[in-house]
Amino acid sequence: MEKLINYIKRGKGIGLKYLLLFALFYAIVLTVALKRSGDEVLVPAAQKIADEFLPIKIENGVIVEPENMYKTYTLQIADDESGIGETYEIIMNTEVETINPADMKKEGAYITKNAIYFSTNNQLKVYPFEDSAYFPVGDYRDAFTSVLNWTLFILLVFFFIGLAIVYELGVVFYALLSYIISALFKKKFDFDLRMRMSTLAFIATGLVFTFLNWFGYGNRIVFMFAVLALEAVFIKEIAAEEEKQAEDKA
């Protein structure tokens, strides 16, 4: 505690480097969780889809194999805890060149001769086939894993940037609330000190709640009061140290 109080009172800056490290830590935690889910759910699901619809041959932007085929496949991705998950419809119809968006009543993928349509969250995206390609029947799990890894690396960067911004705004919020706490102790501090104090309180509480969330005990209101309580402890310790120093001088 003494080292923390010394840093809060005599440190420089607003504790940004520690907050960035915490943002990086949590971004890695999120990415690892997604990686585990992807390896256990997404990669096997992608392979099941490949087994259902391959081989596919495209020539000059048009599917020539399989020809005049209509096939549907329902993909269910279940949640590990509840067993209930999302359902996606995958339809291949190489008898037609286009599809009416009104026919896309469920989320999923729709494949025609010339394009693949993705319907998600009431949005439709169309990707026309432009080149020639051949996708034989085979084991594509290594390829799917590679795509997953690159996607997660990009997400890691976005997670880090996003969390760093959100966390910094959160620390500013708690630094402003610290004025109420310090008023109870009749203490005045500059804003940089409040930022350093709020950063340490936010990180310490965040680390504890990271583990609590894994067991389903996380709560935002409790988190907020825990940060404020830790700020109160820091302010109380600073006040006690200043009183002791004043007594020693006397």
Backbone torsions as a table, in degrees:
resi	resn	phi	psi	omega
1	MET	NA	-38.0	-178.2
2	GLU	-60.1	-41.7	-180.0
3	LYS	-65.8	-37.8	178.9
4	LEU	-65.0	-43.0	179.9
5	ILE	-64.7	-40.6	178.1
6	ASN	-62.1	-40.5	179.0
7	TYR	-65.5	-43.2	-179.0
8	ILE	-62.8	-43.4	-175.8
9	LYS	-77.9	-39.9	-169.6
10	ARG	-117.1	-0.3	-179.4
11	GLY	-70.8	171.4	179.2
12	LYS	-114.4	152.1	177.9
13	GLY	80.6	-163.6	-175.9
14	ILE	-118.2	12.3	178.8
15	GLY	80.1	21.8	-174.7
16	LEU	-63.5	-39.7	-177.1
17	LYS	-63.4	-36.1	178.4
18	TYR	-70.2	-36.1	178.4
19	LEU	-67.4	-37.3	177.5
20	LEU	-65.9	-38.5	176.8
21	LEU	-64.2	-39.3	178.6
22	PHE	-67.2	-40.4	177.4
23	ALA	-62.2	-40.7	178.0
24	LEU	-65.0	-42.7	178.5
25	PHE	-58.2	-48.7	-176.8
26	TYR	-70.5	-33.3	176.1
27	ALA	-63.1	-38.5	177.9
28	ILE	-67.7	-40.6	177.7
29	VAL	-59.1	-46.0	179.5
30	LEU	-63.6	-42.4	-178.5
31	THR	-65.8	-41.2	178.6
32	VAL	-63.6	-39.9	178.1
33	ALA	-63.3	-41.2	177.8
34	LEU	-67.7	-36.5	178.1
35	LYS	-61.9	-44.6	179.4
36	ARG	-63.0	-44.7	178.9
37	SER	-64.2	-39.9	-180.0
38	GLY	-64.4	-44.2	180.0
39	ASP	-65.4	-34.9	-175.5
40	GLU	-87.2	-26.4	-173.3
41	VAL	-119.8	-55.9	-171.1
42	LEU	-68.2	-45.3	-178.4
43	VAL	-63.4	-48.4	176.2
44	PRO	-61.0	-37.1	179.5
45	ALA	-65.2	-41.6	178.4
46	ALA	-63.0	-38.4	178.9
47	GLN	-67.2	-36.6	177.4
48	LYS	-62.4	-40.4	179.1
49	ILE	-65.3	-42.5	178.1
50	ALA	-60.4	-42.3	179.8
51	ASP	-63.5	-32.0	-177.4
52	GLU	-76.6	-37.7	-168.3
53	PHE	-110.0	-15.4	179.1
54	LEU	-82.8	153.1	6.5
55	PRO	-82.7	153.1	175.1
56	ILE	-130.8	131.6	178.3
57	LYS	-122.5	127.1	-179.5
58	ILE	-116.8	130.8	176.5
59	GLU	-127.5	120.3	179.3
60	ASN	52.4	42.4	175.7
61	GLY	80.6	12.8	-179.7
62	VAL	-130.9	133.7	176.6
63	ILE	-72.9	120.8	178.0
64	VAL	-108.4	-12.6	176.3
65	GLU	-147.9	122.4	3.6
66	PRO	-77.7	148.3	-175.9
67	GLU	-101.9	136.7	176.5
68	ASN	50.4	49.9	-179.0
69	MET	-116.0	139.7	174.1
70	TYR	-123.0	121.1	-177.2
71	LYS	-146.1	141.2	177.9
72	THR	-123.1	150.8	178.3
73	TYR	-147.6	128.8	179.0
74	THR	-102.2	120.9	-179.7
75	LEU	-102.1	123.0	178.5
76	GLN	-114.0	120.2	176.5
77	ILE	-106.2	107.8	-173.5
78	ALA	-89.5	147.0	173.7
79	ASP	-77.1	139.0	-176.5
80	ASP	-61.5	-34.8	-174.1
81	GLU	-85.4	-49.9	-175.0
82	SER	-91.3	-21.8	-176.2
83	GLY	79.4	-1.6	179.1
84	ILE	-105.6	133.8	-177.5
85	GLY	-145.7	-166.5	-179.6
86	GLU	-82.3	148.7	176.7
87	THR	-117.0	129.6	-179.6
88	TYR	-123.7	136.1	-179.4
89	GLU	-99.3	128.9	176.5
90	ILE	-118.6	119.6	-176.5
91	ILE	-124.4	129.2	172.9
92	MET	-115.1	123.7	177.6
93	ASN	-135.1	95.1	-178.7
94	THR	-89.9	15.1	173.8
95	GLU	-86.8	-16.9	-176.5
96	VAL	-124.0	159.9	179.3
97	GLU	-95.2	-31.0	179.5
98	THR	-133.4	170.1	179.8
99	ILE	-136.1	144.9	179.2
100	ASN	-77.8	122.5	-179.8
101	PRO	-55.4	-26.9	179.9
102	ALA	-66.2	-21.7	179.9
103	ASP	-79.8	-11.0	-178.1
104	MET	-88.2	80.4	-175.3
105	LYS	-82.7	-18.3	-179.4
106	LYS	-123.0	159.3	175.4
107	GLU	-70.6	141.3	178.7
108	GLY	157.8	-159.7	-178.1
109	ALA	-119.4	139.8	180.0
110	TYR	-127.7	122.1	-175.0
111	ILE	-112.7	125.2	174.5
112	THR	-114.6	-171.5	179.0
113	LYS	-60.6	-37.7	-168.9
114	ASN	-107.6	-12.6	-172.2
115	ALA	-160.7	168.4	172.5
116	ILE	-121.1	133.2	-177.6
117	TYR	-111.1	135.6	175.3
118	PHE	-116.5	122.7	179.0
119	SER	-112.1	111.2	179.6
120	THR	-143.0	136.1	176.3
121	ASN	50.5	45.2	179.1
122	ASN	61.8	21.5	176.1
123	GLN	-119.7	142.9	-178.6
124	LEU	-119.4	127.3	176.4
125	LYS	-122.3	135.3	-176.4
126	VAL	-117.5	130.2	178.2
127	TYR	-123.7	98.9	179.8
128	PRO	-66.9	147.2	172.5
129	PHE	-77.9	131.1	-176.0
130	GLU	-117.6	-28.3	-175.0
131	ASP	-113.5	-172.0	175.0
132	SER	-106.1	140.1	-179.3
133	ALA	-159.3	159.6	176.9
134	TYR	-137.3	127.0	-179.6
135	PHE	-118.8	97.4	-178.9
136	PRO	-76.8	168.3	173.1
137	VAL	-65.9	136.5	-179.5
138	GLY	177.1	-178.7	178.7
139	ASP	-93.6	110.5	-177.0
140	TYR	-107.5	14.4	-175.1
141	ARG	-62.8	-36.9	177.3
142	ASP	-63.9	-40.4	179.1
143	ALA	-66.5	-42.2	179.1
144	PHE	-64.6	-38.7	178.3
145	THR	-64.5	-39.8	178.5
146	SER	-63.1	-43.9	177.4
147	VAL	-62.5	-41.8	178.6
148	LEU	-60.6	-45.1	-177.9
149	ASN	-62.9	-43.8	178.9
150	TRP	-66.3	-38.0	177.6
151	THR	-63.8	-42.1	179.9
152	LEU	-67.5	-33.2	177.4
153	PHE	-63.9	-42.8	177.8
154	ILE	-65.1	-41.5	178.1
155	LEU	-63.6	-35.9	178.6
156	LEU	-58.3	-43.4	179.2
157	VAL	-62.9	-45.7	-179.9
158	PHE	-67.4	-39.4	176.0
159	PHE	-57.8	-47.0	-177.8
160	PHE	-60.9	-48.4	-179.0
161	ILE	-63.7	-46.4	-178.8
162	GLY	-63.3	-45.1	-179.8
163	LEU	-66.2	-38.7	179.2
164	ALA	-60.3	-41.9	179.1
165	ILE	-67.4	-47.2	-178.6
166	VAL	-63.7	-42.9	-179.5
167	TYR	-65.1	-40.1	179.5
168	GLU	-63.7	-41.8	176.5
169	LEU	-63.3	-38.0	178.0
170	GLY	-63.9	-41.4	179.9
171	VAL	-65.4	-40.5	176.2
172	VAL	-59.9	-41.3	178.3
173	PHE	-59.8	-46.9	-179.2
174	TYR	-70.9	-30.9	176.5
175	ALA	-64.7	-38.0	177.4
176	LEU	-68.4	-40.0	178.1
177	LEU	-66.3	-24.1	-179.2
178	SER	-64.4	-19.6	176.7
179	TYR	-62.4	-35.2	178.5
180	ILE	-67.3	-44.0	-178.3
181	ILE	-66.7	-45.8	-178.1
182	SER	-65.1	-28.3	178.1
183	ALA	-65.8	-33.0	178.2
184	LEU	-65.4	-31.1	178.2
185	PHE	-94.5	3.2	-179.8
186	LYS	56.6	46.2	-179.7
187	LYS	-122.4	146.2	176.6
188	LYS	-122.1	132.4	179.6
189	PHE	-132.0	155.7	174.2
190	ASP	-76.2	165.2	-172.4
191	PHE	-69.3	-33.1	178.6
192	ASP	-61.0	-41.3	177.6
193	LEU	-62.3	-42.8	179.6
194	ARG	-62.8	-36.6	178.5
195	MET	-67.3	-43.1	177.8
196	ARG	-62.5	-43.6	179.9
197	MET	-64.0	-45.4	-179.1
198	SER	-66.4	-35.9	177.8
199	THR	-61.9	-47.7	179.7
200	LEU	-64.1	-42.2	179.9
201	ALA	-64.9	-40.8	-179.4
202	PHE	-65.9	-44.7	-177.9
203	ILE	-67.2	-46.3	-178.9
204	ALA	-60.5	-45.8	178.5
205	THR	-66.4	-38.9	179.4
206	GLY	-62.5	-39.4	179.0
207	LEU	-64.5	-41.6	179.0
208	VAL	-65.0	-44.6	-176.8
209	PHE	-73.6	-20.0	174.3
210	THR	-60.5	-44.1	179.3
211	PHE	-74.8	-36.1	178.4
212	LEU	-64.3	-37.1	-180.0
213	ASN	-63.3	-32.7	178.8
214	TRP	-62.1	-27.4	-179.1
215	PHE	-103.7	10.5	175.5
216	GLY	78.2	22.6	-177.9
217	TYR	-108.3	8.7	-178.9
218	GLY	-75.4	146.6	179.0
219	ASN	-154.4	129.0	-174.6
220	ARG	-66.6	-38.8	179.9
221	ILE	-66.1	-44.1	178.1
222	VAL	-62.8	-39.4	178.1
223	PHE	-59.1	-46.9	-178.2
224	MET	-60.5	-46.1	-179.3
225	PHE	-68.6	-30.3	177.6
226	ALA	-67.1	-41.5	176.9
227	VAL	-62.7	-45.5	-179.7
228	LEU	-64.5	-37.8	178.5
229	ALA	-64.5	-40.6	178.7
230	LEU	-67.8	-36.4	174.1
231	GLU	-61.3	-40.7	178.7
232	ALA	-62.0	-39.1	177.4
233	VAL	-63.1	-44.8	179.0
234	PHE	-61.1	-45.9	-179.0
235	ILE	-64.1	-39.9	178.3
236	LYS	-62.9	-42.2	179.2
237	GLU	-65.9	-40.0	178.2
238	ILE	-64.4	-42.4	179.3
239	ALA	-63.3	-42.2	179.4
240	ALA	-64.6	-39.6	179.5
241	GLU	-66.2	-41.0	179.8
242	GLU	-67.2	-37.2	177.1
243	GLU	-65.8	-38.9	179.2
244	LYS	-65.6	-42.2	178.3
245	GLN	-62.6	-38.6	178.9
246	ALA	-65.7	-40.1	178.3
247	GLU	-66.1	-39.4	178.9
248	ASP	-64.0	-38.5	178.7
249	LYS	-68.8	-34.5	179.9
250	ALA	-69.7	NA	NA
